[in-house]
């Protein structure tokens, strides 16, 4: 999926994002926000492909005839399409609902164009007209443009003046129109055969139009002088689609010869030809938000990306930002842009001024160590400018360019895969031939890093002396300000090393460096973590970074803390890069792919405190703590807790919930009681407060603190816990109170057991009767309260008769049917004995003496006494 063209400008890699087979694609479009490609098919369908997941996201059956064009109307959540039944249709792509359908022309509709700000759609047709439709007026036709003498193949609005548009026709002409006039302003003629496509130059510095025709040529026009600036040849069949890329300095053309050709838009040099073997190329699409293009073929749709769309921007230590938009260099300052009331992640409003234009198309831009100079790189060249006025300081050819981390005019370039040149004070100083088969990339900073083809990075001093080889394959190298720490980022991990600055300098001074082994002990691995770092910045000994999942994190001695989950692409990837950090404002600044700058609060004192804690230096940490606002103490406490310092966290935290949790974990139950007892009255009955009392009761019970367990259980109405506690401790008074409370709260099971354990069988019977559990009451009474059986059965019969008189009449009671209840009279005497003696409580200390009484057969005793 990835091809590198060595002869392409800017050394851009070409990444195929999507290759989707389908019927012939007559038109395509790319959504500016979602990762979607829209394809209009000759089969009459419209497909929306997700080029990140390679999946068909949505499909629409539009017509039985071919759909020749489809365009997103992003601000409405629509797409509009034209089919060979001469109708235009508008669909809501979120709900799949058809918004509107109408007959628009009297012949095939070739293309549609959506106005970027007004509620307009333009359509061109084989009926030789262009029509304007206003969706605010129920898609009424508000203007007809006539003047062509053959099919109108394409219409394109001027992005610099959206009141004008151009059309391409098979009458061999290009015409330019105004929205308010039905006749053309002027015509451009020069193609030998019919013109299929037209496009405008995207920025304001050139009044250019682009066209492609059946004469197999692509022409660049100056529409002010009405002359051909350049004619591009190379295609061997009709040219069906052309475009100025809206972001990159490229001209792209697609032809029925099956190729897509890419040309430099400033030199008109053909850079490369794409051929994906999908037969004829019919359509091209791109957006100004990314480096991607979509291509429609006979056999499907392809989406490719040129290089990456990372922002070309740099920030110095004072907050001044310099960034590139195409060849234009602009600057602004983020200092003070995030006020005290600013929300984290809020887009910052920054006053921007133009610095000028650069002669090369920038693929990277970077400040030197003190921010006085910037280096712009691209097209295999570099130019160094002053950062304030964009005055040229130095220039040259280079595959890579990097700055020294400490000297103003020191930098290095990679001239070839075997030669690196070091400059001191902007003058050539040393030539290094790295000890690797191929030097593939340079890394600036305190030392000069060279990525080798053998999955290693070689470090050199800025005098060209070899320091050390590290056996990892880096994507980036980040140095701390003092040069004593560095992070090497790879595809799947990050390695943090310490650098012995003084030891390295001394070894180099006395010539102890070994050209093969380097300087022993110059680096030591401190820690590593399994994150893909996409951008980063050292702040003291903490490393702030974004990762590939779109999180803004920081690392303190290997402990990763997440600051915020950033917005991601639809595929879940990060879209932000770290610009820099301003210690005076305690803010880290990020830029996204659309060049929006946001910031997040990251307190320097907090980072320093956490570093001291991780190192075990609590004296330094305690000195820093007063500097941190109390509003941040909860963050401090949670960090301490994560490090295992729970007592320290308890002393620092200001959040009552967190303090309760810590006190509970530390076994400080009286503090827990105090905290939960201090909640406001309106929060006393909340689920959260009740769960705290329950947790406290369980902890107190585990510590045999029965008094606290009882009070906590009463506070949260943990009647089951109280039942266990009172029965285990033989607390009759507590059990009696529990019976009353649980009965009042309708916790009947607990109330029944409490009454039963107290020997209050009459209360048990009453509870069962009151809750309409008459069968249970009868059977319970038969065993424990036989004197109440007859009255219960009478009530049971009465209740049962409401549903079944037969069942009710089948019930018997001891009063009317004594023969059915053997020894019932004996049971009544035993009940009398129980009632008479149940107040005599036997203490637990007498258990050994009294346990034999549990086996006494009272029924047998009464019967024996009667017989005697």
C-alpha positions in Angstrom: 0.0 0.0 0.0 3.0 2.3 0.4 5.2 3.5 -2.4 8.0 6.0 -2.2 8.8 8.0 -5.4 12.4 9.3 -5.2 11.7 11.7 -8.1 8.6 13.2 -6.5 8.7 16.7 -5.0 9.1 16.9 -1.3 10.0 13.2 -1.2 6.3 12.4 -0.5 5.3 8.9 0.1 2.2 7.8 -1.6 0.0 5.7 0.6 -3.0 3.8 -0.8 -5.8 4.3 1.7 -8.6 2.5 -0.2 -9.0 0.3 -3.2 -12.6 -0.7 -3.6 -13.9 -2.7 -6.5 -17.3 -1.8 -7.9 -19.1 -0.9 -11.1 -17.8 2.1 -13.1 -17.3 5.2 -10.9 -18.3 8.3 -12.9 -17.7 10.7 -10.1 -16.2 10.8 -6.6 -15.9 13.2 -3.7 -14.1 13.2 -0.3 -15.8 14.3 2.9 -13.9 17.1 4.6 -14.4 15.8 8.1 -15.4 12.1 8.0 -13.1 9.5 6.5 -15.5 8.9 3.6 -15.2 8.7 -0.2 -18.4 9.2 -2.2 -18.7 7.3 -5.4 -21.4 7.7 -8.1 -21.8 4.5 -10.1 -22.8 3.7 -13.6 -25.1 1.0 -12.1 -27.4 3.7 -10.6 -26.1 3.4 -7.1 -24.2 5.8 -4.8 -21.7 4.3 -2.4 -20.0 5.9 0.6 -16.7 4.1 1.4 -14.8 4.5 4.7 -11.2 4.6 3.6 -9.8 4.1 7.1 -11.7 0.8 7.6 -11.9 -0.2 3.9 -15.6 -0.9 4.5 -18.7 0.2 2.6 -20.2 2.6 5.1 -23.5 3.3 3.3 -25.1 2.6 -0.1 -28.1 4.2 -1.9 -30.1 2.8 -4.7 -30.7 6.0 -6.7 -31.9 5.1 -10.1 -32.1 2.3 -12.7 -29.9 4.5 -15.0 -26.3 5.6 -14.4 -25.5 8.2 -11.8 -23.0 10.5 -13.4 -22.2 12.8 -10.5 -22.5 13.1 -6.7 -21.2 15.8 -4.3 -21.3 16.2 -0.5 -23.2 19.1 0.9 -21.4 18.9 4.2 -23.0 21.8 6.1 -26.5 20.2 5.5 -25.5 16.6 6.0 -26.6 15.8 2.4 -25.2 14.7 -0.9 -26.7 15.7 -4.2 -26.5 13.4 -7.2 -27.5 13.5 -10.9 -28.6 10.5 -13.0 -29.5 9.7 -16.6 -33.2 10.0 -15.9 -32.5 13.8 -16.0 -33.3 14.1 -12.3 -31.4 15.6 -9.4 -31.8 13.9 -6.0 -30.7 15.0 -2.5 -30.2 12.5 0.3 -29.5 12.9 4.0 -26.4 10.7 4.3 -27.0 10.2 8.1 -30.6 9.0 8.0 -30.5 7.8 4.3 -33.7 9.8 3.8 -34.4 11.2 0.4 -34.7 15.0 0.9 -35.8 16.0 -2.6 -36.1 14.6 -6.2 -36.9 16.6 -9.2 -36.5 16.7 -13.0 -33.8 19.2 -13.7 -32.8 19.0 -17.4 -34.0 17.7 -20.7 -30.9 15.6 -21.3 -28.2 13.8 -19.3 -26.8 15.8 -16.4 -23.0 15.7 -16.5 -22.0 17.3 -13.2 -23.1 19.2 -10.1 -21.3 21.8 -8.1 -22.1 23.0 -4.5 -21.6 26.6 -3.5 -19.4 26.8 -0.4 -21.5 29.5 1.4 -24.8 30.1 -0.4 -27.7 27.6 -0.6 -26.9 27.0 -4.3 -26.4 23.9 -6.5 -25.2 24.3 -10.1 -25.8 21.6 -12.7 -24.6 21.2 -16.2 -26.1 19.1 -18.9 -26.1 17.7 -22.4 -29.0 20.1 -23.1 -26.1 22.7 -23.3 -27.3 24.6 -20.3 -26.2 25.2 -16.7 -28.9 25.7 -14.0 -28.8 27.3 -10.6 -30.9 25.7 -7.8 -31.7 27.4 -4.4 -32.5 24.9 -1.6 -33.7 27.7 0.7 -36.5 28.1 -1.9 -37.4 24.4 -2.1 -34.7 23.9 -4.7 -36.3 26.3 -7.1 -34.4 27.0 -10.4 -33.4 30.7 -10.0 -31.2 31.1 -13.1 -30.4 29.4 -16.4 -27.0 29.9 -18.1 -26.9 29.4 -21.9 -24.2 30.0 -24.4 -22.4 26.7 -25.2 -23.0 25.0 -28.5 -22.4 21.4 -27.3 -22.7 19.3 -24.1 -21.6 21.1 -20.9 -19.3 18.5 -19.3 -18.3 20.3 -16.1 -19.0 23.4 -14.0 -16.6 24.6 -11.3 -16.9 27.6 -8.9 -14.0 30.0 -8.4 -12.8 29.5 -4.8 -11.4 33.0 -4.8 -14.6 34.7 -6.1 -17.6 32.4 -5.5 -19.8 34.7 -7.6 -18.1 33.4 -10.7 -17.7 29.9 -12.2 -16.2 28.2 -15.3 -17.7 25.6 -17.6 -16.1 23.0 -19.9 -17.9 21.9 -23.1 -17.5 19.6 -26.0 -17.7 22.7 -28.2 -14.0 23.0 -27.4 -14.4 26.1 -25.2 -14.2 27.1 -21.6 -16.5 29.8 -20.5 -16.5 32.0 -17.4 -19.8 33.2 -16.0 -21.2 35.2 -13.1 -24.1 33.9 -11.0 -26.2 36.9 -11.7 -26.0 36.9 -15.5 -27.4 34.2 -17.9 -24.7 34.9 -20.5 -20.9 34.2 -20.2 -18.4 36.9 -19.4 -15.8 35.4 -21.9 -14.6 32.2 -23.5 -11.2 30.5 -23.6 -10.4 28.6 -26.7 -7.3 26.6 -27.5 -8.2 22.9 -27.3 -8.4 21.1 -30.6 -11.2 18.8 -29.4 -14.0 18.8 -26.8 -13.1 19.9 -23.2 -14.2 17.5 -20.5 -13.0 19.1 -17.2 -12.0 22.4 -15.6 -10.6 23.6 -12.3 -9.4 26.8 -10.6 -6.1 27.4 -9.0 -6.9 27.3 -5.2 -5.0 30.3 -3.8 -5.0 33.9 -4.7 -1.6 34.5 -6.2 -2.3 33.1 -9.7 -5.3 33.8 -11.9 -5.2 30.3 -13.4 -7.6 27.8 -14.8 -6.9 24.1 -15.6 -8.6 22.1 -18.3 -8.4 18.6 -19.8 -9.8 17.6 -23.2 -10.3 14.9 -25.8 -7.1 16.2 -27.5 -5.2 14.3 -24.7 -3.7 17.5 -23.3 -4.0 19.4 -20.0 -3.8 23.2 -20.3 -3.1 25.9 -17.7 -4.8 29.2 -18.6 -4.3 32.7 -17.3 -7.9 33.9 -17.3 -6.9 37.5 -17.0 -4.8 37.5 -20.1 -6.9 34.7 -21.6 -3.8 32.9 -22.8 -2.4 29.4 -22.3 0.4 29.4 -19.8 1.4 25.8 -20.2 0.2 22.7 -22.2 0.9 19.4 -20.5 1.2 16.3 -22.7 1.7 12.7 -21.9 -1.7 11.1 -21.8 -2.5 8.8 -24.7 -6.3 9.1 -24.6 -9.0 11.6 -23.6 -8.4 13.5 -20.4 -11.5 13.1 -18.2 -10.5 14.8 -15.0 -8.1 17.5 -13.9 -7.4 19.3 -10.6 -5.1 21.7 -8.9 -4.6 20.0 -5.5 -6.1 22.4 -3.0 -3.3 21.9 -0.5 -0.2 20.6 -2.3 1.5 22.3 -5.3 0.4 19.6 -7.7 -1.6 19.3 -10.9 -3.3 15.9 -11.2 -5.0 14.6 -14.3 -6.9 11.4 -15.0 -7.5 9.8 -18.5 -9.2 7.1 -20.4 -5.7 5.7 -20.9 -6.0 4.3 -17.3 -3.3 6.6 -15.8 -3.3 9.4 -13.3 -0.5 11.8 -13.9 1.0 14.1 -11.3 2.7 17.3 -12.3 4.5 20.0 -10.3 2.3 23.1 -10.4 5.1 25.6 -10.3 7.6 23.9 -12.7 5.1 21.8 -14.7 7.4 18.9 -14.5 5.7 15.6 -14.6 6.6 13.8 -11.4 5.1 10.4 -11.6 2.3 8.3 -13.2 -0.1 6.2 -11.2 -1.7 3.1 -12.8 -3.7 0.8 -10.6 -4.9 -1.4 -13.4 -8.5 -0.5 -13.0 -9.1 0.5 -16.6 -10.2 4.1 -17.5 -9.9 6.9 -14.9 -13.0 9.1 -14.9 -13.0 11.3 -11.8 -10.8 13.0 -9.3 -11.6 14.7 -5.9 -9.7 16.2 -3.0 -10.2 18.5 0.0 -8.2 21.4 1.3 -8.2 19.7 4.8 -5.9 16.8 3.8 -3.3 15.5 1.4 -5.7 12.8 0.1 -7.2 12.4 -3.4 -10.0 10.1 -4.6 -9.9 8.5 -8.1 -12.9 7.0 -9.9 -12.2 4.2 -12.3 -14.1 1.7 -14.5 -13.5 -0.9 -11.9 -13.9 1.0 -8.6 -12.6 3.7 -6.4 -9.1 4.4 -5.0 -8.1 6.9 -2.3 -4.4 7.8 -2.0 -2.6 10.0 0.4 0.5 12.1 -0.4 2.9 11.9 2.5 1.0 12.9 5.7 -1.1 15.8 6.6 0.7 16.7 9.8 0.8 20.5 10.4 3.9 22.3 9.3 4.4 24.5 12.4 6.9 25.4 15.1 6.8 27.3 18.4 9.7 28.9 20.2 10.2 29.2 23.9 8.4 32.5 24.2 5.2 31.3 22.6 5.7 32.6 19.0 4.4 30.2 16.4 5.4 30.1 12.8 3.5 27.9 10.4 3.2 27.2 6.7 0.1 27.3 4.5 1.2 26.1 1.2 4.1 28.4 0.3 2.9 31.2 2.6 4.6 31.6 6.0 2.6 33.1 8.8 3.2 33.9 12.5 1.3 34.6 15.7 1.8 34.3 19.4 0.0 32.0 21.8 1.3 33.9 24.8 -1.6 35.2 26.8 -4.1 33.7 24.4 -5.5 31.3 27.0 -7.0 33.5 29.6 -7.9 32.5 33.2 -11.4 31.6 32.1 -10.3 29.6 29.1 -11.5 26.1 28.9 -9.0 23.3 28.3 -9.1 22.2 24.7 -10.8 25.4 23.5 -9.6 26.7 20.1 -7.4 29.7 20.7 -8.0 32.9 18.8 -4.6 34.1 17.7 -3.8 37.2 15.7 -1.9 36.0 12.6 0.3 38.1 10.3 2.0 37.1 7.1 5.7 36.9 7.1 6.0 36.2 3.3 6.4 33.3 0.9 9.1 30.7 0.7 10.6 29.6 -2.6 10.1 25.9 -1.8 7.0 24.0 -0.7 7.5 23.4 3.0 7.3 19.8 4.3 8.8 20.8 7.7 9.6 23.9 9.6 11.6 24.3 12.9 13.0 27.0 15.2 16.6 27.0 16.3 17.4 26.8 20.0 16.8 30.4 20.8 14.0 31.1 18.3 15.9 33.7 16.2 15.9 31.6 13.1 13.6 29.1 11.4 14.5 26.4 8.8 12.1 25.6 6.1 12.6 22.3 4.3 11.1 20.7 1.2 11.8 19.8 -2.4 15.1 18.3 -1.2 16.2 21.8 -0.2 16.4 23.9 3.0 16.3 27.7 3.6 17.1 29.3 6.9 15.3 32.6 7.6 15.2 35.1 10.4 12.0 34.3 12.4 10.8 37.9 12.7 11.1 39.1 9.1 11.7 36.0 7.0 15.0 37.3 5.7 17.2 34.7 4.0 20.2 33.6 6.1 21.4 30.4 4.4 20.1 27.8 2.0 21.2 24.6 0.3 20.3 21.1 -0.9 19.6 18.4 1.7 17.7 15.3 2.3 17.3 16.2 6.0 18.0 19.2 8.2 18.3 19.4 12.0 19.3 22.1 14.5 21.8 21.9 17.3 20.1 22.0 20.7 22.5 24.6 22.2 24.3 26.7 19.6 22.4 29.4 17.6 24.0 28.8 14.2 24.8 25.2 14.4 22.9 22.7 12.3 23.5 19.5 10.2 22.2 18.3 6.9 22.1 14.8 5.3 23.6 15.2 1.8 23.3 11.6 0.9 22.9 8.1 2.5 26.6 8.2 3.3 27.5 11.8 4.0 26.4 14.2 6.8 27.6 17.8 6.9 27.8 19.8 10.1 27.7 23.6 10.1 28.9 25.9 12.9 27.7 29.5 13.0 26.1 28.9 9.5 29.5 27.9 8.0 30.5 24.4 7.0 32.4 22.9 9.8 32.7 19.1 9.6 31.8 16.2 7.3 30.7 12.9 8.9 30.5 9.6 7.2 28.3 7.5 9.5 29.4 4.0 10.3 26.2 2.4 8.7 25.3 1.1 5.3 22.8 3.8 4.8 22.1 7.0 6.8 18.3 7.3 6.6 17.4 10.2 8.9 18.9 12.9 11.2 17.8 13.9 14.7 18.9 17.2 16.2 19.4 18.2 19.8 22.2 18.1 22.3 23.9 15.5 20.2 23.5 14.7 16.5 21.6 11.5 15.8 21.8 9.5 12.6 19.3 6.7 11.9 21.1 3.7 10.3 19.7 1.0 8.0 20.6 -1.6 10.6 17.8 -0.6 13.0 20.1 1.6 15.1 20.8 5.2 15.9 24.3 6.6 16.0 25.0 9.7 18.1 27.8 12.2 17.3 29.0 15.4 19.0 28.5 18.6 17.0 32.3 18.4 16.4 31.7 15.1 14.5 33.0 12.8 17.1 31.3 9.4 17.5 29.7 9.1 21.0 27.5 5.9 21.0 25.4 3.5 19.0 21.9 2.6 20.4 20.3 -0.5 18.9 16.8 0.7 18.3 15.1 2.0 15.2 13.7 5.4 16.1 10.9 7.5 14.7 12.0 10.5 16.7 14.4 11.6 19.4 13.5 14.1 22.1 16.2 15.8 24.2 15.6 17.5 27.6 16.7 21.2 27.8 19.8 20.3 29.8 20.8 17.4 27.5 21.0 15.0 30.4 17.9 13.0 29.3 16.5 11.9 26.0 13.5 9.8 24.8 13.8 7.6 21.7 10.4 6.9 20.2 9.9 3.8 18.1 6.9 2.2 16.4 5.6 0.5 19.5 7.7 1.7 22.5 9.6 4.6 24.0 13.0 4.4 25.7 14.2 7.0 28.2 17.9 7.3 28.6 20.1 9.4 30.8 23.1 11.1 29.2 26.3 11.8 31.1 26.9 15.3 29.7 30.0 16.0 31.7 31.5 12.6 31.3 30.9 12.7 27.5 32.6 16.1 27.2 35.5 15.0 29.3 36.0 11.9 27.3 35.9 13.8 24.1 38.3 16.4 25.4 41.0 13.9 26.3 40.4 11.8 23.2 39.0 8.7 25.0 36.3 8.2 22.4 36.5 5.0 20.4 35.4 5.3 16.8 33.9 1.8 16.9 32.5 1.5 20.4 32.1 5.2 21.2 32.2 6.4 24.8 31.4 3.8 27.4 28.8 4.9 30.0 27.6 7.9 28.0 24.1 6.6 28.1 22.1 4.5 30.5 18.6 3.2 30.1 16.3 4.6 32.8 13.0 3.1 31.8 10.8 2.3 28.9 7.0 2.2 28.3 4.9 0.6 25.6 3.3 3.6 23.9 3.7 4.9 20.4 4.7 8.5 20.9 3.6 10.8 18.1 4.9 14.1 19.5 6.5 15.2 22.7 8.2 17.8 24.9 10.4 17.6 28.0 9.3 19.8 30.9 12.1 19.4 33.4 12.3 15.7 34.1 8.7 15.0 32.9 8.0 14.1 29.4 4.7 15.4 27.9 3.5 13.5 24.8 0.6 12.5 22.6 0.2 8.9 21.7 -1.3 7.1 18.7 -4.6 6.6 20.4 -5.2 10.4 20.8 -4.3 10.8 24.5 -2.2 13.6 26.0 -0.1 11.9 28.6 3.0 12.6 30.6 5.7 10.3 32.0 7.3 10.8 35.4 10.1 8.3 35.9 8.1 5.7 33.9 4.8 6.4 35.6 2.3 7.3 32.8 -0.4 9.8 33.7 -3.2 10.7 31.3 -4.1 14.4 31.2 -6.9 14.3 28.6 -8.4 12.1 25.9 -8.1 14.2 22.7 -10.4 14.2 19.7 -9.3 11.5 17.2 -10.0 10.7 13.6 -12.8 8.3 12.8 -10.2 5.6 12.7 -9.2 6.4 16.3 -5.8 7.9 15.4 -4.4 11.1 16.9 -4.8 14.4 15.0 -2.9 16.6 17.4 0.8 17.4 17.9 2.5 19.2 20.7 3.7 22.6 19.7 5.4 23.6 23.0 5.0 24.5 26.7 5.0 27.9 28.4 6.0 27.5 32.1 4.8 31.0 33.0 1.3 30.1 31.9 1.4 26.4 33.0 0.0 25.4 29.6 0.9 23.0 26.9 -0.1 24.0 23.4 -1.2 21.6 20.7 -2.0 22.0 17.0 -4.2 19.7 14.9 -4.1 18.9 11.2 -6.4 21.8 10.4 -3.9 24.2 12.1 -6.2 24.9 15.0 -4.3 25.6 18.2 -5.6 24.5 21.6 -4.1 24.4 25.1 -4.3 22.5 28.3 -3.4 23.4 31.9 -0.3 21.5 33.0 1.2 23.0 36.2 5.0 23.1 36.3 5.0 22.9 40.1 2.8 19.8 39.8 5.2 18.1 37.4 8.1 19.0 39.7 6.3 17.7 42.8 5.4 14.4 41.1 9.0 14.0 40.0 10.2 14.5 43.5 7.7 12.0 44.9 8.7 9.3 42.4 12.3 9.9 43.3 11.5 9.6 47.0 12.6 13.1 47.7 9.8 14.1 50.0 11.7 17.1 51.4 11.7 18.7 48.0 8.1 17.6 47.4 7.0 19.2 50.7 8.6 22.5 49.6 6.8 22.4 46.3 3.4 21.5 47.7 2.5 25.0 49.0 3.1 26.4 45.5 0.4 24.2 44.1 -3.1 25.7 44.5 -5.4 23.8 46.8 -7.8 23.3 43.9 -5.3 20.9 42.5 -4.8 18.9 45.8 -7.2 16.2 44.7 -5.0 15.5 41.7 -1.9 15.5 44.0 -3.6 13.1 46.4 -4.7 10.7 43.6 -1.1 10.7 42.3 0.2 9.9 45.8 -2.3 7.1 46.1 -1.3 5.6 42.8 2.3 5.6 44.0 1.3 3.8 47.2 1.6 6.7 49.5 -1.9 6.6 51.0 -1.2 8.2 54.3 0.3 11.2 52.5 -2.6 11.3 50.1 -5.0 11.3 53.1 -3.2 14.3 54.5 -3.4 16.2 51.2 -6.8 15.4 49.7 -9.5 18.0 49.9 -12.3 15.8 48.6 -14.5 14.2 51.3 -15.3 11.1 49.2 -11.6 10.5 48.4 -10.7 11.1 52.0 -13.3 8.6 53.2 -12.0 6.0 50.7 -8.4 6.5 51.9 -9.3 6.5 55.6 -11.2 3.2 55.0 -8.3 1.6 53.3 -6.0 2.7 56.1 -8.4 1.4 58.8 -9.0 4.9 60.3 -12.6 4.1 61.1 -13.3 6.9 63.5 -12.2 9.4 60.8 -14.6 7.6 58.5 -17.4 8.0 61.0 -16.6 11.7 61.3 -16.6 12.2 57.6 -19.8 10.4 56.8 -21.5 11.9 59.8 -20.7 15.4 58.5 -22.7 15.1 55.3 -25.4 17.8 54.9 -28.9 16.6 56.0 -30.2 16.7 52.4 -27.6 14.1 51.4 -28.0 11.8 54.4 -30.4 9.5 52.6 -28.6 9.3 49.3 -27.4 6.0 48.0 -23.8 7.2 48.2 -24.0 8.1 51.9 -25.9 4.9 52.7 -23.2 2.8 50.9 -20.5 4.6 53.0 -22.3 3.7 56.2 -22.6 0.1 55.0 -18.9 -0.1 54.1 -18.0 1.4 57.5 -20.2 -1.2 59.3 -18.5 -4.0 57.5 -15.1 -2.7 58.3 -16.0 -2.2 62.0 -17.4 -5.7 62.2 -14.1 -7.0 60.7 -12.2 -5.2 63.5 -14.7 -6.4 66.2 -15.7 -2.8 66.9 -19.3 -3.8 67.7 -20.3 -0.3 68.9 -19.3 1.3 65.6 -20.6 -1.6 63.6 -24.0 -1.2 65.3 -24.2 2.6 64.9 -23.1 2.5 61.2 -25.6 -0.3 60.4 -28.4 1.6 62.1 -27.5 4.7 60.1 -27.8 2.9 56.8 -30.6 0.6 57.9 -28.6 -2.5 57.3 -31.2 -4.7 59.1 -29.6 -8.0 57.9 -26.3 -7.0 59.3 -27.9 -6.0 62.6 -29.7 -9.3 62.8 -26.3 -11.1 62.5 -24.7 -8.7 65.0 -27.4 -8.9 67.7 -27.8 -12.7 67.4 -24.1 -13.3 67.6 -23.7 -11.0 70.6 -27.0 -12.1 72.4 -28.2 -8.5 72.4 -31.9 -8.9 73.3 -32.6 -5.2 73.6 -31.0 -4.5 70.2 -32.9 -7.4 68.7 -36.2 -6.0 70.1 -35.4 -2.6 68.6 -34.5 -4.2 65.3 -37.8 -6.0 65.2 -39.6 -2.7 65.7 -37.6 -0.8 63.1 -37.7 -3.5 60.5 -41.4 -4.0 60.9 -41.9 -0.2 60.5 -39.8 -0.3 57.3 -41.8 -3.3 56.1 -38.7 -5.6 56.2 -40.9 -8.4 57.2 -38.4 -11.3 56.9 -36.0 -9.6 59.3 -38.8 -8.6 61.7 -40.1 -12.2 61.7 -36.7 -13.6 62.5 -36.1 -11.0 65.2 -39.4 -11.8 66.9 -38.8 -15.5 66.6 -35.3 -15.3 68.2 -36.8 -13.3 71.0 -39.4 -16.0 71.6 -42.3 -13.7 70.7 -44.2 -16.3 68.7 -47.5 -14.3 69.0 -45.8 -11.4 67.2 -44.6 -13.8 64.5 -48.2 -15.1 64.1 -49.6 -11.5 64.0 -47.0 -10.5 61.4 -47.9 -13.4 59.1 -51.6 -12.6 59.5 -51.2 -8.9 58.9 -49.3 -9.6 55.7 -52.0 -12.0 54.5 -49.8 -15.1 54.7 -52.5 -17.1 56.5 -51.4 -20.6 55.4 -47.9 -19.9 56.8 -49.5 -18.5 59.9 -51.6 -21.6 60.5 -48.7 -24.0 60.1 -46.4 -21.9 62.2 -49.0 -21.7 65.0 -49.6 -25.4 64.9 -46.0 -25.9 66.0 -45.3 -22.8 68.1 -48.6 -21.2 69.1 -51.3 -23.9 69.0 -53.8 -21.8 70.9 -54.1 -19.5 68.0 -54.7 -22.2 65.3 -58.5 -22.1 65.3 -58.8 -18.3 64.9 -56.2 -18.4 62.1 -58.0 -21.2 60.3 -61.3 -19.4 60.5 -59.7 -16.3 58.9 -58.0 -18.5 56.3 -61.4 -20.1 55.4 -63.0 -16.8 55.1 -60.2 -15.5 52.8 -60.1 -18.7 50.7 -63.8 -18.7 50.2 -63.5 -15.6 48.1 -61.8 -17.6 45.4 -62.9 -21.2 46.1 -65.6 -22.2 48.5 -64.8 -25.9 47.9 -61.2 -25.5 49.0 -62.3 -23.4 52.0 -64.7 -26.1 53.2 -62.0 -28.7 53.0 -60.0 -26.9 55.7 -60.3 -28.3 59.3 -59.3 -26.9 62.7 -58.8 -28.5 66.1 -61.9 -27.0 67.5 -64.3 -28.7 65.0 -62.3 -31.7 64.1 -60.1 -32.7 67.1 -59.7 -36.3 65.8 -57.6 -34.9 62.9 -55.2 -33.3 65.4 -53.7 -36.0 67.6 -52.1 -34.8 70.9 -53.3 -31.3 70.3 -54.4 -31.0 73.9 -50.9 -32.0 74.9 -49.5 -29.3 72.6 -51.6 -26.7 74.4 -50.1 -27.7 77.7 -46.6 -27.5 76.4 -47.4 -24.0 75.0 -48.6 -23.0 78.5 -45.3 -24.2 79.9 -43.3 -22.3 77.3 -45.2 -19.1 77.9 -44.7 -19.4 81.7 -40.9 -19.9 81.4 -39.8 -17.9 78.3 -38.9 -14.9 80.4 -36.2 -16.9 82.2 -33.1 -16.1 80.2 -30.2 -18.5 80.6 -26.8 -16.8 80.2 -24.3 -18.1 77.6 -22.0 -19.0 80.5 -24.4 -21.7 81.5 -24.5 -23.3 78.1 -22.6 -26.5 79.1 -25.1 -27.1 82.0 -28.2 -26.2 80.0 -27.4 -27.8 76.6 -29.0 -31.1 77.7 -32.3 -29.4 78.1 -32.4 -28.8 74.3 -33.0 -32.6 73.9 -36.0 -32.8 76.3 -39.1 -34.3 74.8 -41.7 -31.9 76.3 -44.6 -33.8 74.6 -43.5 -37.1 76.1 -43.1 -35.5 79.5 -46.6 -34.1 79.5 -48.1 -37.4 78.3 -46.1 -39.3 81.0 -47.4 -37.0 83.7 -51.0 -37.4 82.6 -50.6 -41.2 82.5 -49.1 -41.2 86.1 
